[in-house]
């Protein structure tokens, strides 16, 4: 009897150690999100293998019944696969989106999805974003002052070292890095709201300032506008200590931000001139500045011409760029043609690839996620979804590795947490 008891204790300890190791791997996965895909792929495979070690019926029961909704984006791609002419691209999309199928299964089997672990994950995300931004600033200052030996302020103000020029040293697209930073900022503000010790407040405020500086240098219009909207109009509806003080400080901070934006030439052009030209249609005799890509709205016009021809079922999972290029050539958008540009709008992208049927399924999944976040009164989950829904306006986030992982990983975590919370409330 004692021997059986001892074996049980040893097995239990082994299981505990494996669970801790899996949690460590999940945190490591999050830490390497801004960096090369190679690291996260190796960590994901290791996590997958370790998850299978102690797989049991009890663990499988922890997967919510709504799991299929969290995988729906992947099923849409599979459903419209057979319509594709470009099967190579369709296969590539299915391969990239595979984590949308796997994360809703693997995460609840590998770690306990609770508030403690989610906080650890978000702290890790914030830490890696802060360290990445500090490294990028160090690299920027070193390059300008010691290698190029140029005046710092004047060189930075030129605009070259903003946006993709800022994120280039760690090889990540500025828009997707902005998604990670935006989520980190919102989480940090939420934590700052709960702190009472003065030193801790100063430390958290310093972290928020670093994140804000990084976000501004990345110059992602969507992310900056999105963070402003959430902090000014969404966060005040949640529990805020000294709401008047928060709103006053926030408004002053945002006013200062806008003053800076419109006093730096690069930002002024990006947030006014470029933004207007991007959504302003070209007239027949209007001059096109071929130093830049054609206005985004011209690509959207091409997209809507395609959608009209096959509105119900679209053209297939892999045929967005192939079909758009036929319209680009007709309209003389040769830069978009040569660069193989997609629609740069996730909503339009689904209408092209999957028609109204796929688009309705896509919207259904996000309406459900919004329902969970609002019903659970989960500020971080709601903010995460708003970041995505606004980001979809100018980027095909669910067609890029960094965007797909951002959606699949955090949507599973936040969504499942809300499901568990709501189930507990019902009980």
C-alpha positions in Angstrom: 0.0 0.0 0.0 2.8 2.3 0.9 4.6 1.5 -2.4 1.4 2.3 -4.4 1.1 5.6 -2.5 4.7 6.5 -3.1 4.4 5.7 -6.9 1.3 7.9 -7.0 3.1 10.8 -5.4 6.1 10.4 -7.7 3.8 10.4 -10.8 1.9 13.4 -9.5 5.2 15.3 -9.0 6.2 14.3 -12.6 2.9 15.6 -13.9 3.3 18.8 -12.0 6.8 19.3 -13.4 5.6 18.6 -17.0 2.8 21.2 -16.5 5.3 23.7 -15.2 7.6 23.0 -18.2 4.6 23.5 -20.6 3.8 26.8 -18.9 7.4 27.9 -19.3 7.3 26.9 -23.0 4.1 29.0 -23.5 5.8 32.0 -21.8 8.9 31.4 -23.9 6.7 31.2 -27.0 5.2 34.6 -26.2 8.6 36.1 -25.4 9.8 35.2 -29.0 6.7 36.4 -30.8 8.3 39.6 -32.1 11.3 37.7 -33.4 12.1 35.2 -36.1 9.4 32.6 -36.8 12.0 29.8 -36.4 12.1 30.1 -32.6 8.3 30.1 -32.1 7.9 27.1 -34.4 10.5 25.0 -32.5 8.8 25.9 -29.2 5.3 25.2 -30.5 6.4 21.7 -31.7 8.0 20.9 -28.3 4.8 22.1 -26.6 2.7 19.9 -28.8 4.8 16.8 -28.0 4.8 17.5 -24.3 1.0 18.0 -24.4 0.5 14.5 -25.7 2.6 12.9 -22.9 -0.2 13.0 -20.3 -3.2 13.4 -22.5 -6.4 12.0 -20.9 -10.2 12.0 -21.2 -10.4 14.4 -18.2 -8.2 16.9 -20.0 -10.1 16.6 -23.2 -13.3 17.5 -21.3 -11.7 20.9 -20.4 -11.9 22.0 -24.1 -15.1 24.1 -24.4 -17.9 22.8 -26.6 -17.6 26.1 -28.5 -14.1 25.1 -29.8 -15.4 24.9 -33.4 -16.2 28.7 -33.3 -12.6 29.4 -32.4 -11.5 27.2 -35.3 -14.1 28.6 -37.7 -11.7 30.9 -39.6 -9.6 27.8 -40.6 -12.7 25.8 -41.6 -13.8 28.7 -43.9 -10.4 28.5 -45.7 -10.8 24.7 -46.0 -14.4 25.1 -47.2 -13.4 27.4 -50.1 -10.2 25.6 -51.0 -11.7 23.6 -53.9 -12.7 26.8 -55.7 -9.1 28.0 -55.9 -7.2 28.1 -59.2 -3.9 28.9 -57.4 -3.7 25.7 -55.2 -0.1 26.5 -54.2 -1.2 29.7 -52.6 -4.2 28.0 -51.1 -2.0 25.3 -49.5 0.3 28.0 -48.2 -2.6 29.8 -46.5 -3.9 26.6 -44.9 -0.4 25.9 -43.7 0.0 29.3 -42.1 -3.5 29.2 -40.6 -3.0 25.8 -39.1 -2.4 27.3 -35.6 -6.0 28.6 -35.7 -7.1 25.0 -35.8 -4.5 23.8 -33.3 -4.3 26.4 -30.5 -7.9 26.0 -29.4 -7.1 22.3 -28.9 -3.6 22.5 -27.5 -3.7 25.4 -25.1 -6.4 24.0 -22.7 -4.6 20.6 -22.8 -1.1 22.0 -22.1 -1.8 24.7 -19.4 -4.5 25.8 -17.0 -6.3 28.7 -18.6 -6.9 30.9 -15.5 -6.3 34.5 -14.6 -3.0 33.8 -13.0 -1.5 32.2 -16.1 -3.0 34.8 -18.4 -1.4 37.6 -16.3 1.9 35.8 -16.6 1.5 35.6 -20.4 0.6 39.3 -20.7 3.5 40.3 -18.4 5.8 38.3 -20.6 4.4 40.0 -23.8 4.9 43.4 -22.2 8.4 42.5 -21.1 9.5 41.3 -24.6 7.9 44.4 -26.2 9.8 46.7 -23.8 13.1 44.9 -24.3 12.6 44.9 -28.1 11.8 48.7 -28.2 14.8 49.5 -26.0 17.1 47.4 -28.3 15.7 49.2 -31.3 16.3 52.6 -29.8 19.8 51.6 -28.8 20.5 50.3 -32.3 19.0 53.5 -33.8 21.1 55.9 -31.6 24.3 53.8 -32.1 23.8 53.8 -35.9 23.2 57.5 -36.2 25.8 58.8 -33.7 28.7 56.3 -34.0 28.4 54.7 -37.5 26.8 57.5 -39.6 28.0 60.3 -37.3 25.1 62.4 -38.1 23.1 64.9 -35.9 20.6 62.8 -33.9 17.4 64.9 -33.9 17.7 66.1 -37.5 18.4 62.6 -38.8 15.5 61.0 -36.9 13.1 63.8 -38.0 13.9 62.9 -41.6 11.4 60.1 -41.3 13.6 57.2 -42.6 13.9 55.6 -39.1 10.1 55.5 -38.4 7.7 52.7 -39.3 9.5 49.8 -41.1 12.8 51.6 -40.7 12.4 51.3 -37.0 11.4 47.6 -36.8 13.8 46.4 -39.5 16.6 45.3 -37.1 14.4 42.6 -35.6 12.8 41.8 -39.0 9.2 42.3 -38.1 6.5 44.2 -40.0 5.8 47.4 -38.2 2.0 46.9 -38.3 2.2 43.5 -36.6 4.7 44.6 -33.9 2.3 47.5 -33.2 -0.5 44.9 -32.5 1.7 43.4 -29.7 2.6 46.7 -28.3 -1.0 48.0 -28.3 -2.1 45.0 -26.3 0.8 45.5 -23.9 -0.1 49.2 -23.4 -3.7 48.4 -22.6 -2.8 45.7 -20.2 -0.2 48.0 -18.5 -2.8 50.8 -18.1 -5.2 48.3 -16.5 -2.4 47.2 -14.1 -1.5 50.8 -13.3 -5.1 51.4 -12.3 -4.8 48.8 -9.6 -1.5 49.8 -8.1 -1.3 51.7 -4.8 2.4 51.7 -4.0 4.1 54.9 -5.4 7.3 53.2 -6.6 5.2 50.5 -8.5 3.2 53.2 -10.1 6.3 55.0 -11.3 7.8 51.8 -12.7 4.6 50.9 -14.6 4.3 54.4 -15.9 7.9 54.2 -17.2 7.0 50.9 -19.0 3.9 52.6 -20.6 6.0 55.5 -21.8 8.5 53.2 -23.4 5.7 51.3 -25.1 4.1 54.5 -26.3 7.4 55.7 -27.8 7.8 52.4 -29.6 4.3 52.6 -30.9 4.9 56.2 -32.2 8.1 55.3 -33.9 6.4 52.3 -35.6 3.9 54.9 -36.9 1.1 52.5 -37.4 -2.0 54.8 -37.8 -4.5 52.0 -37.0 -2.8 51.0 -33.7 -2.2 54.5 -32.5 -5.8 55.6 -33.2 -7.1 52.3 -31.7 -5.2 52.8 -28.4 -6.5 56.4 -28.2 -10.1 55.3 -28.7 -10.0 52.4 -26.2 -8.3 54.4 -23.5 -10.6 57.4 -23.9 -14.0 55.8 -24.6 -13.8 52.1 -23.6 -11.7 51.9 -20.5 -13.7 54.5 -18.5 -16.7 52.1 -18.6 -14.7 49.6 -16.6 -13.6 49.9 -12.9 -11.4 53.0 -12.7 -10.2 54.5 -9.4 -10.5 58.3 -9.5 -12.1 58.4 -13.0 -12.0 62.2 -13.3 -8.2 62.2 -12.7 -7.7 59.4 -15.2 -9.7 61.3 -17.9 -8.0 64.6 -17.3 -4.5 63.0 -17.5 -5.5 60.9 -20.5 -6.9 63.9 -22.4 -3.8 66.0 -21.6 -1.5 63.2 -22.7 -3.4 62.7 -26.0 -3.4 66.5 -26.7 0.3 66.5 -26.2 0.6 63.5 -28.6 -1.3 65.3 -31.3 0.8 68.4 -30.9 3.9 66.3 -31.4 2.4 64.5 -34.4 1.5 67.7 -36.2 4.9 69.4 -35.4 7.0 66.5 -36.9 6.9 66.6 -40.7 6.9 62.8 -41.1 4.0 62.3 -38.7 2.1 65.2 -40.2 2.4 63.7 -43.7 1.5 60.2 -42.5 -1.5 61.1 -40.4 -2.9 63.7 -42.8 -1.5 63.8 -46.3 -0.8 60.1 -46.8 -4.0 59.1 -45.0 -6.1 61.3 -47.3 -4.3 60.3 -50.5 -4.7 56.6 -49.5 -8.5 56.9 -49.4 -9.0 59.5 -52.1 -10.0 58.0 -55.5 -7.9 59.2 -58.5 -9.6 61.3 -61.2 -9.1 60.3 -64.8 -6.4 62.9 -65.5 -4.9 63.1 -62.0 -1.2 62.7 -61.7 0.0 59.6 -59.9 3.2 59.9 -57.9 4.9 56.6 -58.7 7.4 57.1 -55.8 4.6 55.6 -53.7 2.1 52.8 -54.2 -1.3 53.7 -55.7 -4.0 54.8 -53.3 -5.4 51.9 -51.3 -8.9 52.8 -52.4 -8.0 52.0 -56.0 -7.1 48.5 -55.0 -10.5 48.3 -53.2 -12.2 49.4 -56.4 -10.6 46.6 -58.2 -11.7 44.2 -55.5 -15.3 45.3 -55.6 -15.3 44.9 -59.4 -14.3 41.2 -58.8 -16.8 40.7 -56.0 -19.7 41.9 -58.2 -18.8 39.1 -60.7 -19.0 36.3 -58.0 -20.7 37.7 -55.0 -22.0 34.5 -53.3 -19.0 32.1 -53.2 -16.1 34.3 -54.3 -13.1 32.8 -56.1 -11.4 30.5 -53.6 -9.0 30.5 -50.7 -5.8 31.1 -52.7 -7.0 33.3 -55.5 -7.2 36.8 -54.0 -3.9 38.2 -55.4 -4.3 36.2 -58.7 -7.7 37.7 -59.4 -6.8 41.2 -58.2 -3.8 41.2 -60.6 -6.2 40.8 -63.5 -8.0 44.0 -62.4 -4.7 45.8 -61.6 -3.5 45.3 -65.2 -6.9 46.6 -66.6 -6.7 49.8 -64.4 -3.0 50.4 -64.9 -2.1 49.9 -61.3 1.3 48.5 -62.2 3.0 48.9 -58.8 0.2 46.9 -57.1 0.6 44.3 -60.0 4.3 44.0 -59.7 4.3 43.9 -55.9 1.6 41.3 -55.8 -0.5 43.4 -53.4 -3.5 41.9 -51.8 -6.6 44.0 -50.9 -5.0 45.3 -47.7 -8.4 44.9 -46.1 -9.5 41.7 -44.3 -13.2 42.2 -44.9 -12.8 42.8 -48.6 -10.3 39.8 -48.7 -13.0 37.4 -47.4 -15.5 38.8 -49.9 -13.1 38.1 -52.7 -12.0 34.6 -51.5 -15.2 33.3 -49.9 -18.0 35.5 -51.1 -20.9 36.6 -49.0 -21.2 33.1 -47.5 -17.7 33.0 -46.1 -17.9 36.7 -45.1 -21.1 36.0 -43.0 -19.3 33.1 -41.3 -16.3 35.3 -40.6 -18.5 38.0 -39.1 -20.5 35.4 -37.1 -17.3 34.2 -35.3 -16.3 37.8 -34.3 -19.8 38.7 -33.2 -19.6 35.7 -30.9 -16.2 36.7 -29.5 -17.5 40.2 -28.9 -20.5 38.7 -27.1 -18.2 36.7 -24.8 -16.0 39.7 -24.0 -18.9 42.1 -23.3 -20.9 39.5 -21.3 -17.8 38.7 -19.2 -17.0 42.4 -18.9 -13.4 41.5 -19.9 -11.6 44.7 -20.8 -8.5 43.1 -22.2 -10.4 40.6 -24.4 -12.7 43.4 -25.7 -9.7 45.7 -26.4 -7.9 42.8 -28.2 -10.9 42.3 -30.5 -11.2 46.1 -31.2 -7.5 46.2 -32.1 -8.1 43.4 -34.6 -11.4 44.7 -36.0 -9.9 48.2 -36.7 -6.6 46.6 -37.9 -8.6 44.5 -40.5 -9.6 47.8 -42.2 -6.1 48.3 -43.7 -4.3 44.9 -43.3 -4.9 41.2 -44.2 -3.9 40.3 -40.6 -5.2 36.7 -41.0 -3.0 36.0 -44.0 0.3 36.8 -42.3 2.1 34.6 -39.9 2.6 37.2 -37.2 -1.1 38.3 -37.5 -2.4 34.7 -37.5 -0.5 33.8 -34.4 -1.6 37.0 -32.6 -5.2 36.1 -33.3 -5.1 32.4 -32.7 -3.1 32.4 -29.5 -4.6 35.3 -27.6 -8.2 34.8 -28.9 -8.1 31.2 -27.5 -6.7 32.4 -24.2 -9.1 35.3 -23.7 -12.1 33.6 -25.2 -11.8 30.4 -23.1 -11.2 32.4 -20.0 -14.5 34.3 -20.6 -16.3 31.0 -21.3 -15.0 29.5 -18.1 -16.0 32.7 -16.1 -19.5 32.7 -17.6 -20.0 29.0 -16.9 -18.9 29.5 -13.3 -21.3 32.4 -12.9 -24.2 30.2 -14.1 -23.2 27.5 -11.7 
